[in-house]
Amino acid sequence: MSGTPALPAAEVLFGRMADAVYLLEPLTSRIVWANRAGWTMLGLSPEEVLDHSVLSLQKDVVGAPQWGDIAAVIRTQSPYVFVGRHRHRDGHEVPVEVVTTCFLLGEQEYFLSVARDVTRRLAIEHALHEREQQLWFALNEAADGLWDWDLSDDSVFFSPQLQRMLGYGPEEMRPLLGTWTGNLHPEDAPRVQRLLREHLDGRRVRYEAEYRLRNRNGHYLWVHDHGRVSDRDGAGKPTRMVGMLQDITDRKMVQLSLESLAASDGLTGLPNRRHGEDFLAAQLDRCRRQGGSLGLCLVDLDHFKRINDLHGHLTGDEVLRWVARTFGRALRRSDLAFRWGGEEFVVICPEADLDQAWQVAQRVREALAMQPRENRLQVGPVTASIGVAVYPQHGQDALALFAAADAALYRAKVAGRDRCELARAEDAAAG
């Protein structure tokens, strides 16, 4: 190997390295020295490597002109990193990452290339890539849509499946946060955005919400949405958030239907006694915290047993349904009527004083006294006796209010029915 520099130190320093080391002559691409790994990595002998062109080893550099271009780059960008493939004696390829440095030894220019076998690394990267693809596929199948939010510019990636769910074609949904916020149901938006902000501020482990989202046709879908911050900057500020979204419209409709059934009277469609009592408890709690008054009217249909006896229970049921519809025409929007049981009903009048509660009761009595012509019912006038009590004059809790209203109702019955009576001071004391 004439012209080869004496490198006794190199033999010691590089002889046991796992990476291949080659000393090259830049103009000719000749290998003037190599360590043991330089030939054993390729299944070759020293004689098959030394004094041969590096082009004989490298599959991705072909011919002297290409080598000349690469050499020029190495001189200006030293160290130069190149990823390529070396030929193995057995015919297979060895993927390598080559780092080449240009230097002068005396007046002679040389390239020193360190080639690392990256077969294992590439295999790991390939496995990770496949696993990422499989995971992405699994997530995409498990959800109706995936989203990826870049908080730096409020850009959002909406997966194709999410776009299809909302009725959009490819590229039709603008990849911006405003596309999502603009389609939130107005009633749900404040709550959803509050939950999202609490997660971003670190007050919730993750963001999760059920809400209504408008699709392309203007209809609202019920969705279950959840996600987490995936990246933060050096100061701990969130920079990226990812999540998944599922269409739960069918399940939500069943749930809402069941909730409606659980809170409604099966015959009249009015709220049932349990729902009415819960509403009354909530309104009384509000009155205690904020002040104000509340009216309670106890309504009992007069001689209802006679209707059942003369016309049958089916007709009696029709009358009860007609009474329920009549409440809707007689009450204020804030009032709630519910069925107490049998032919008894309760009307709760939030923020009503004594005069206002009395007016509601009178409108109900007058509306019920009209001949029910719906469904051609021929039962004569339907009248009711009504007892009226008001918080806080007649009671501080629901039990006391009901007792006062019931006492007033009893006086209405005794006085001839088809009339309203106010609770008295002694009714409140007795309650």
C-alpha positions in Angstrom: 0.0 0.0 0.0 2.4 2.6 -1.3 1.7 6.2 -0.2 -0.2 5.0 2.8 0.6 7.1 5.9 2.0 5.3 9.0 -0.9 5.1 11.4 0.3 3.0 14.4 -1.9 5.0 16.8 -4.9 4.4 14.5 -4.5 0.7 14.8 -4.8 1.0 18.6 -7.5 3.5 18.6 -9.8 2.2 15.9 -8.9 -1.5 15.9 -11.5 -2.6 18.4 -14.3 -0.2 17.3 -17.6 -1.7 16.3 -18.0 0.9 13.6 -16.1 0.7 10.3 -13.5 3.3 9.8 -12.1 4.2 6.3 -9.3 6.6 5.3 -10.0 7.7 1.8 -8.0 9.6 -0.9 -10.5 12.3 -2.0 -9.5 12.5 -5.7 -9.5 8.8 -6.5 -11.9 7.5 -3.8 -9.3 4.9 -2.9 -9.4 3.3 0.5 -5.9 3.7 1.9 -6.6 2.4 5.4 -9.4 0.6 7.2 -9.9 -0.8 10.7 -10.9 -4.5 11.2 -14.7 -3.6 11.2 -14.2 -2.0 7.9 -13.9 -5.4 6.1 -15.5 -7.8 8.6 -18.7 -5.8 8.5 -18.9 -6.7 4.8 -17.6 -10.2 5.0 -14.4 -9.3 3.1 -10.7 -9.7 3.6 -8.3 -6.7 4.0 -7.0 -7.3 0.5 -10.5 -7.0 -0.9 -11.0 -3.6 0.7 -7.6 -1.8 0.9 -6.5 0.1 -2.2 -9.9 -0.4 -3.7 -12.3 2.4 -4.5 -15.0 3.2 -2.0 -17.4 3.0 -4.9 -16.9 -0.7 -5.0 -18.5 -0.9 -1.5 -21.2 1.7 -1.8 -24.4 1.0 -3.7 -25.8 4.5 -3.7 -22.8 6.3 -5.3 -22.2 5.4 -8.9 -19.2 6.6 -11.0 -16.5 9.1 -10.6 -18.6 12.2 -11.5 -21.1 11.6 -8.6 -18.1 10.9 -6.3 -16.6 14.2 -7.4 -19.8 16.1 -6.5 -20.0 14.4 -3.1 -16.3 15.1 -2.4 -16.9 18.8 -3.1 -19.7 18.9 -0.6 -17.6 17.1 2.0 -14.9 19.7 1.8 -17.5 22.5 2.5 -19.8 20.7 4.9 -17.4 18.7 7.0 -18.5 16.6 8.9 -20.8 15.3 6.2 -23.5 12.7 7.0 -24.6 10.2 4.4 -27.1 7.4 4.7 -26.6 4.6 2.2 -26.1 0.9 1.6 -22.9 -1.1 1.5 -22.5 -4.4 -0.4 -22.0 -7.5 1.6 -20.0 -10.4 0.2 -23.1 -12.6 0.4 -25.1 -10.3 -1.8 -27.3 -8.6 0.8 -27.2 -4.9 1.7 -25.9 -3.4 4.9 -27.7 -0.1 5.7 -25.1 2.4 7.0 -24.9 5.9 8.3 -21.5 7.4 7.3 -20.0 10.5 8.9 -17.1 11.8 6.8 -14.6 14.5 7.9 -12.1 16.2 5.6 -8.6 16.9 7.1 -4.9 17.5 6.1 -2.1 15.3 7.1 1.0 17.2 6.3 0.2 18.5 2.8 -2.0 15.6 1.9 -5.8 15.8 2.0 -7.8 12.9 3.3 -11.4 11.9 4.1 -12.0 10.0 7.3 -15.3 8.1 7.1 -16.9 6.3 10.1 -19.7 3.9 8.9 -22.2 2.5 11.4 -24.3 -0.5 10.6 -27.9 0.8 11.3 -29.7 -2.4 10.4 -31.0 -2.8 14.0 -32.0 0.8 14.3 -33.9 0.8 11.1 -35.6 -2.4 12.1 -36.7 -0.8 15.4 -37.8 2.4 13.5 -39.8 0.2 11.1 -41.4 -1.7 13.9 -42.3 1.5 15.7 -43.7 3.0 12.5 -45.8 -0.1 11.9 -47.0 -0.1 15.5 -47.9 3.6 15.2 -49.8 2.9 12.1 -51.6 -0.1 13.8 -52.4 2.1 16.8 -53.7 4.9 14.6 -55.9 2.4 12.8 -57.2 0.9 16.0 -57.9 4.4 17.4 -59.6 5.4 14.2 -61.8 2.3 14.3 -62.6 2.7 18.0 -63.8 6.2 17.5 -65.9 8.0 15.0 -63.2 10.6 14.6 -59.8 11.9 15.8 -58.6 15.4 16.2 -55.2 17.0 16.8 -55.1 20.6 17.9 -52.0 22.8 17.5 -52.5 25.6 20.1 -49.8 27.8 18.6 -52.0 28.7 15.7 -55.3 27.1 16.5 -55.0 24.7 13.6 -56.8 21.4 14.0 -56.5 18.1 12.1 -59.9 16.5 11.7 -59.6 12.8 10.6 -61.4 11.8 7.5 -63.8 9.6 9.5 -64.7 12.6 11.7 -65.4 14.7 8.6 -67.6 11.9 7.2 -69.5 11.6 10.4 -70.5 15.3 10.1 -71.4 15.0 6.5 -68.3 16.6 4.9 -66.2 15.4 2.1 -62.3 15.5 2.0 -60.8 18.9 2.5 -64.3 20.6 3.1 -63.8 21.2 6.8 -61.5 24.1 7.4 -58.7 22.8 9.7 -59.2 25.5 12.3 -60.5 25.6 15.9 -63.3 27.9 14.8 -64.8 25.2 12.7 -65.4 23.2 15.8 -66.5 26.0 18.1 -68.8 27.4 15.5 -70.8 24.2 15.3 -71.3 23.7 19.1 -74.9 23.9 20.2 -75.3 27.4 21.9 -76.7 25.8 25.1 -73.7 23.4 25.4 -70.9 25.7 24.3 -70.2 27.5 27.6 -70.0 24.3 29.5 -67.9 22.5 27.0 -65.4 25.4 26.7 -65.2 25.7 30.4 -64.3 22.0 30.7 -61.7 22.4 28.0 -60.1 25.4 29.7 -60.0 23.7 33.1 -58.0 20.8 31.5 -55.6 23.3 29.8 -55.1 25.1 33.1 -54.3 21.8 34.8 -57.4 21.7 36.9 -58.7 18.5 35.2 -56.6 15.4 34.4 -58.3 15.2 31.0 -61.0 16.9 29.0 -64.3 15.0 28.6 -67.7 16.2 27.6 -71.0 15.1 26.0 -72.6 17.8 23.8 -74.4 18.5 20.6 -72.5 19.2 17.4 -74.0 20.6 14.2 -73.4 18.6 11.0 -73.3 19.9 7.5 -77.1 19.7 7.1 -77.7 21.8 10.2 -78.9 18.9 12.4 -77.3 18.3 15.8 -75.6 15.1 16.7 -74.9 14.1 20.3 -71.2 13.3 20.7 -68.8 12.1 23.4 -65.6 14.0 23.2 -62.4 13.4 25.2 -58.7 14.3 24.9 -55.5 15.3 26.7 -52.6 17.7 26.3 -49.8 15.8 24.5 -47.1 18.4 24.3 -45.9 21.4 26.3 -43.2 24.0 25.9 -40.3 24.7 28.2 -42.4 26.7 30.5 -45.0 24.0 30.8 -47.6 25.8 28.6 -49.8 23.4 26.5 -48.8 23.4 22.8 -50.7 20.4 21.5 -53.8 18.5 22.4 -55.2 15.3 20.8 -58.5 13.5 21.3 -61.2 11.4 19.9 -64.9 11.9 19.3 -67.8 9.4 19.1 -71.3 9.7 17.8 -73.6 8.8 20.7 -76.8 10.2 19.2 -78.7 6.9 19.3 -77.7 6.1 22.8 -78.4 9.6 23.9 -81.9 9.6 22.4 -82.7 6.4 24.3 -81.3 7.9 27.5 -83.3 11.1 27.1 -86.4 9.0 26.4 -85.9 6.9 29.5 -85.2 10.0 31.6 -88.4 11.6 30.2 -90.4 8.5 31.1 -88.9 8.4 34.6 -89.8 12.0 35.1 -93.3 12.0 33.5 -96.7 10.7 34.4 -97.6 7.9 32.0 -101.2 9.0 31.6 -101.1 12.8 31.3 -97.6 13.4 30.1 -97.1 16.0 32.9 -94.1 15.7 35.2 -94.7 13.1 37.8 -94.8 13.5 41.6 -91.1 12.8 42.1 -90.0 15.3 39.5 -92.4 17.9 40.8 -91.1 17.5 44.4 -87.5 17.8 43.2 -88.4 21.0 41.3 -90.1 22.4 44.4 -87.1 21.6 46.6 -84.8 23.3 44.1 -87.0 26.4 44.0 -87.3 26.6 47.7 -83.5 26.4 48.0 -83.2 29.2 45.6 -85.7 31.3 47.6 -83.7 30.7 50.8 -80.4 31.7 49.1 -81.6 34.6 47.0 -84.8 35.7 48.8 -88.1 36.0 47.0 -91.4 34.1 47.2 -93.0 31.1 45.7 -96.7 30.0 45.2 -98.1 26.5 45.5 -101.6 25.6 44.2 -103.2 22.3 45.1 -105.8 21.4 42.5 -108.5 18.7 43.0 -111.1 17.9 40.3 -114.6 18.1 41.6 -116.8 14.9 41.5 -114.3 13.1 39.4 -115.6 9.7 40.7 -119.0 10.5 39.2 -117.3 10.9 35.7 -115.8 7.5 36.1 -119.0 5.9 37.3 -121.2 7.4 34.6 -118.9 7.4 31.6 -116.3 4.8 32.4 -112.6 4.9 33.3 -111.5 5.4 29.7 -113.5 8.6 29.5 -112.1 9.6 32.9 -108.6 9.1 31.5 -109.4 11.3 28.5 -110.6 14.0 30.9 -107.4 13.8 32.9 -105.4 14.2 29.7 -107.6 17.2 28.7 -106.9 18.8 32.1 -103.1 18.3 31.6 -103.4 20.2 28.2 -105.5 22.9 29.8 -102.7 23.7 32.3 -100.4 24.5 29.4 -102.8 27.2 28.2 -103.4 28.7 31.7 -100.0 28.8 33.3 -97.1 31.2 33.0 -94.0 30.0 31.2 -92.1 29.7 34.5 -94.8 27.7 36.3 -94.8 23.9 36.6 -97.8 21.6 36.9 -97.5 18.0 37.9 -99.8 15.2 38.7 -99.9 14.5 42.4 -102.0 11.4 42.2 -105.5 10.3 41.0 -107.4 13.5 40.1 -105.1 15.8 42.1 -102.5 18.1 40.6 -100.0 20.6 41.9 -98.9 23.9 40.3 -95.7 25.5 41.5 -95.3 29.2 40.7 -91.7 30.4 41.1 -91.1 34.1 42.0 -94.9 34.5 42.6 -96.2 36.6 45.6 -99.7 36.1 47.1 -101.5 38.1 44.4 -99.7 36.4 41.5 -100.3 32.9 42.9 -104.0 33.7 43.4 -104.2 34.9 39.7 -102.7 31.7 38.5 -105.1 29.7 40.5 -108.1 31.6 39.2 -106.9 31.2 35.5 -106.6 27.5 36.1 -110.1 27.2 37.6 -111.7 29.2 34.9 -109.9 27.2 32.1 -111.0 23.9 33.6 -114.6 25.0 34.0 -115.0 25.2 30.2 -116.7 22.4 28.4 -114.1 19.9 27.2 -115.0 19.5 23.5 -111.7 17.7 22.6 -112.3 14.1 21.5 -116.1 14.8 21.6 -116.2 14.3 25.4 -119.7 14.7 26.7 -119.1 14.9 30.5 -120.4 18.3 31.2 -118.3 21.1 32.9 -115.1 19.9 34.7 -114.6 22.0 37.8 -111.8 22.1 40.4 -111.3 23.3 43.9 -107.9 24.9 44.5 -106.0 25.7 47.7 -103.2 28.3 47.4 -100.2 28.8 49.8 -97.2 31.0 49.4 -93.6 30.8 50.7 -92.6 32.2 53.1 -95.9 33.4 54.6 -97.5 29.9 54.9 -94.5 27.7 55.4 -90.7 27.5 55.4 -90.5 24.1 53.7 -92.4 21.8 51.3 -94.2 19.9 54.0 -95.6 23.1 55.6 -96.6 24.6 52.3 -98.5 21.4 51.3 -100.3 21.3 54.7 -101.3 25.0 54.3 -102.5 24.5 50.7 -104.4 21.3 51.7 -106.2 23.2 54.5 -107.2 25.9 52.0 -108.4 23.2 49.5 -110.6 21.6 52.2 -112.3 24.9 52.8 -112.9 25.3 49.1 -114.6 21.9 49.0 -116.7 22.7 52.1 -117.7 26.1 50.6 -119.3 24.5 47.5 -116.4 23.5 45.2 -115.4 25.2 41.9 -113.5 27.9 43.9 -110.1 29.0 45.1 -109.1 29.6 48.7 -106.0 31.2 50.2 -104.2 29.6 53.1 -104.6 31.5 56.4 -102.3 32.4 59.2 -103.5 29.5 61.3 -102.8 27.1 58.5 -99.2 28.3 58.5 -99.0 27.9 62.3 -100.5 24.4 62.1 -98.0 23.5 59.4 
